[in-house]
Amino acid sequence: MMGFVQDGQANPELVADRDRRFKVSADKQKSNRADIAMPTVDPGANAWQSGKTVQLRLAEVEVKNLRK
């Protein structure tokens, strides 16, 4: 899952429609957040850029150390 984090990533018509329907302002939200510093991104956070990621698999296994 990803979020829009830069200008131009979302269709401007959809943003304007959302602003109208929910009575919000993307421009006002952007200006309210202007003083928030950009954090340092963890090197492993964007696995889609490297093409490698960790994947967990479900497997059925015998239960060990059962109390009798």
N, CA and C atoms as a LAMMPS dump frame, in Angstrom:
ITEM: TIMESTEP
0
ITEM: NUMBER OF ATOMS
204
ITEM: BOX BOUNDS ff ff ff
-5.0000000000000000e+02 5.0000000000000000e+02
-5.0000000000000000e+02 5.0000000000000000e+02
-5.0000000000000000e+02 5.0000000000000000e+02
ITEM: ATOMS id mol type element x y z
1 1 1 N 0.841 -1.157 0
2 1 2 C 0 0 0
3 1 3 C 0.895 1.232 0
4 2 1 N 0.498 2.186 -0.79
5 2 2 C 1.283 3.415 -0.883
6 2 3 C 0.358 4.619 -0.743
7 3 1 N 0.912 5.72 -0.356
8 3 2 C 0.162 6.965 -0.292
9 3 3 C 0.775 7.983 -1.234
10 4 1 N -0.002 8.981 -1.608
11 4 2 C 0.519 10.059 -2.438
12 4 3 C 1.368 10.957 -1.552
13 5 1 N 2.626 11.155 -1.923
14 5 2 C 3.538 11.926 -1.085
15 5 3 C 4.181 13.099 -1.822
16 6 1 N 3.878 13.25 -3.108
17 6 2 C 4.444 14.353 -3.877
18 6 3 C 3.363 14.964 -4.76
19 7 1 N 3.532 16.235 -5.081
20 7 2 C 2.599 16.884 -5.997
21 7 3 C 2.609 16.163 -7.336
22 8 1 N 1.44 16.087 -7.951
23 8 2 C 1.335 15.49 -9.275
24 8 3 C 1.085 13.999 -9.28
25 9 1 N 1.106 13.341 -8.131
26 9 2 C 0.881 11.897 -8.1
27 9 3 C -0.606 11.559 -8.183
28 10 1 N -1.456 12.425 -7.676
29 10 2 C -2.896 12.189 -7.725
30 10 3 C -3.502 13.013 -8.856
31 11 1 N -4.529 12.482 -9.472
32 11 2 C -5.241 13.18 -10.527
33 11 3 C -5.876 14.445 -9.933
34 12 1 N -5.516 15.631 -10.441
35 12 2 C -6.029 16.882 -9.868
36 12 3 C -7.559 16.978 -9.877
37 13 1 N -8.21 16.396 -10.873
38 13 2 C -9.674 16.429 -10.929
39 13 3 C -10.271 15.61 -9.784
40 14 1 N -9.646 14.479 -9.461
41 14 2 C -10.133 13.661 -8.354
42 14 3 C -9.927 14.361 -7.013
43 15 1 N -8.794 15.053 -6.885
44 15 2 C -8.522 15.794 -5.644
45 15 3 C -9.554 16.912 -5.476
46 16 1 N -9.826 17.643 -6.546
47 16 2 C -10.811 18.729 -6.49
48 16 3 C -12.192 18.187 -6.151
49 17 1 N -12.556 17.047 -6.734
50 17 2 C -13.842 16.431 -6.432
51 17 3 C -13.925 16.022 -4.962
52 18 1 N -12.848 15.431 -4.453
53 18 2 C -12.803 15.042 -3.034
54 18 3 C -12.935 16.274 -2.142
55 19 1 N -12.209 17.339 -2.482
56 19 2 C -12.271 18.569 -1.69
57 19 3 C -13.692 19.112 -1.626
58 20 1 N -14.397 19.115 -2.764
59 20 2 C -15.77 19.607 -2.808
60 20 3 C -16.704 18.741 -1.972
61 21 1 N -16.605 17.415 -2.163
62 21 2 C -17.53 16.509 -1.477
63 21 3 C -17.344 16.5 0.032
64 22 1 N -16.098 16.587 0.495
65 22 2 C -15.82 16.492 1.931
66 22 3 C -15.556 17.846 2.582
67 23 1 N -15.705 18.919 1.778
68 23 2 C -15.504 20.282 2.289
69 23 3 C -14.15 20.438 2.977
70 24 1 N -13.108 20.005 2.263
71 24 2 C -11.727 20.154 2.727
72 24 3 C -10.937 20.862 1.639
73 25 1 N -9.707 21.243 1.945
74 25 2 C -8.849 21.908 0.981
75 25 3 C -7.469 21.268 1.005
76 26 1 N -7.109 20.633 -0.101
77 26 2 C -5.778 20.019 -0.196
78 26 3 C -4.694 21.083 -0.061
79 27 1 N -4.92 22.253 -0.647
80 27 2 C -3.933 23.334 -0.556
81 27 3 C -3.759 23.816 0.883
82 28 1 N -4.87 23.92 1.615
83 28 2 C -4.783 24.354 3.008
84 28 3 C -4.068 23.297 3.854
85 29 1 N -4.375 22.022 3.625
86 29 2 C -3.696 20.948 4.356
87 29 3 C -2.197 20.981 4.072
88 30 1 N -1.858 21.215 2.81
89 30 2 C -0.44 21.27 2.438
90 30 3 C 0.261 22.418 3.157
91 31 1 N -0.364 23.596 3.199
92 31 2 C 0.275 24.731 3.866
93 31 3 C 0.355 24.514 5.381
94 32 1 N -0.649 23.854 5.963
95 32 2 C -0.613 23.558 7.401
96 32 3 C 0.508 22.59 7.765
97 33 1 N 0.922 21.798 6.817
98 33 2 C 1.952 20.782 7.075
99 33 3 C 3.34 21.191 6.577
100 34 1 N 3.483 22.406 6.084
101 34 2 C 4.733 22.856 5.469
102 34 3 C 5.922 22.82 6.431
103 35 1 N 5.662 22.962 7.72
104 35 2 C 6.765 22.991 8.688
105 35 3 C 7.179 21.605 9.178
106 36 1 N 6.531 20.553 8.694
107 36 2 C 6.895 19.193 9.104
108 36 3 C 8.11 18.747 8.283
109 37 1 N 9.18 18.4 8.972
110 37 2 C 10.412 17.985 8.282
111 37 3 C 10.246 16.596 7.657
112 38 1 N 10.877 16.391 6.51
113 38 2 C 10.856 15.095 5.839
114 38 3 C 11.747 14.132 6.621
115 39 1 N 11.21 12.991 7.072
116 39 2 C 12.034 12.048 7.834
117 39 3 C 13.004 11.299 6.922
118 40 1 N 14.024 10.73 7.525
119 40 2 C 14.952 9.884 6.794
120 40 3 C 14.267 8.545 6.532
121 41 1 N 14.282 8.11 5.295
122 41 2 C 13.624 6.859 4.933
123 41 3 C 14.552 5.693 5.229
124 42 1 N 14.017 4.646 5.906
125 42 2 C 14.781 3.441 6.186
126 42 3 C 15.13 2.757 4.874
127 43 1 N 16.388 2.315 4.747
128 43 2 C 16.798 1.7 3.485
129 43 3 C 15.915 0.53 3.03
130 44 1 N 15.309 -0.212 3.939
131 44 2 C 14.487 -1.347 3.559
132 44 3 C 13.01 -1.024 3.397
133 45 1 N 12.645 0.251 3.57
134 45 2 C 11.23 0.623 3.557
135 45 3 C 10.594 0.525 2.177
136 46 1 N 11.342 0.754 1.143
137 46 2 C 10.804 0.749 -0.22
138 46 3 C 11.326 -0.447 -0.996
139 47 1 N 10.909 -1.636 -0.556
140 47 2 C 11.395 -2.871 -1.173
141 47 3 C 11.051 -2.944 -2.653
142 48 1 N 9.967 -2.297 -3.057
143 48 2 C 9.569 -2.326 -4.463
144 48 3 C 10.634 -1.7 -5.357
145 49 1 N 11.497 -0.846 -4.796
146 49 2 C 12.546 -0.219 -5.602
147 49 3 C 13.691 -1.187 -5.879
148 50 1 N 13.96 -2.107 -4.951
149 50 2 C 15.075 -3.039 -5.134
150 50 3 C 14.632 -4.341 -5.785
151 51 1 N 13.34 -4.637 -5.716
152 51 2 C 12.845 -5.889 -6.292
153 51 3 C 12.956 -7.067 -5.344
154 52 1 N 13.377 -6.836 -4.101
155 52 2 C 13.497 -7.923 -3.127
156 52 3 C 12.742 -7.555 -1.866
157 53 1 N 12.09 -8.546 -1.281
158 53 2 C 11.352 -8.318 -0.047
159 53 3 C 11.303 -9.606 0.765
160 54 1 N 10.935 -9.501 2.009
161 54 2 C 10.765 -10.662 2.867
162 54 3 C 9.332 -11.153 2.704
163 55 1 N 9.172 -12.462 2.608
164 55 2 C 7.834 -13.016 2.479
165 55 3 C 7.666 -14.129 3.507
166 56 1 N 6.577 -14.076 4.245
167 56 2 C 6.267 -15.123 5.215
168 56 3 C 5.331 -16.123 4.566
169 57 1 N 5.495 -17.397 4.912
170 57 2 C 4.63 -18.435 4.362
171 57 3 C 3.973 -19.203 5.499
172 58 1 N 2.721 -19.553 5.307
173 58 2 C 2.021 -20.363 6.287
174 58 3 C 2.303 -21.827 6.008
175 59 1 N 2.554 -22.573 7.06
176 59 2 C 2.795 -24.004 6.916
177 59 3 C 2.201 -24.726 8.111
178 60 1 N 1.602 -25.869 7.881
179 60 2 C 1.057 -26.668 8.964
180 60 3 C 2.18 -27.559 9.482
181 61 1 N 2.4 -27.522 10.801
182 61 2 C 3.486 -28.302 11.409
183 61 3 C 2.961 -29.052 12.628
184 62 1 N 3.658 -30.089 13.008
185 62 2 C 3.301 -30.852 14.203
186 62 3 C 3.571 -30.004 15.439
187 63 1 N 2.694 -30.112 16.446
188 63 2 C 2.875 -29.399 17.692
189 63 3 C 3.887 -30.154 18.537
190 64 1 N 4.867 -29.443 19.066
191 64 2 C 5.883 -30.075 19.901
192 64 3 C 5.593 -29.786 21.362
193 65 1 N 6.155 -30.604 22.247
194 65 2 C 6.059 -30.415 23.704
195 65 3 C 4.602 -30.406 24.2
196 66 1 N 3.814 -31.337 23.703
197 66 2 C 2.438 -31.443 24.193
198 66 3 C 2.436 -31.97 25.621
199 67 1 N 1.605 -31.404 26.466
200 67 2 C 1.471 -31.909 27.83
201 67 3 C 0.535 -33.107 27.789
202 68 1 N 0.91 -34.171 28.482
203 68 2 C 0.092 -35.386 28.477
204 68 3 C -0.561 -35.613 29.785
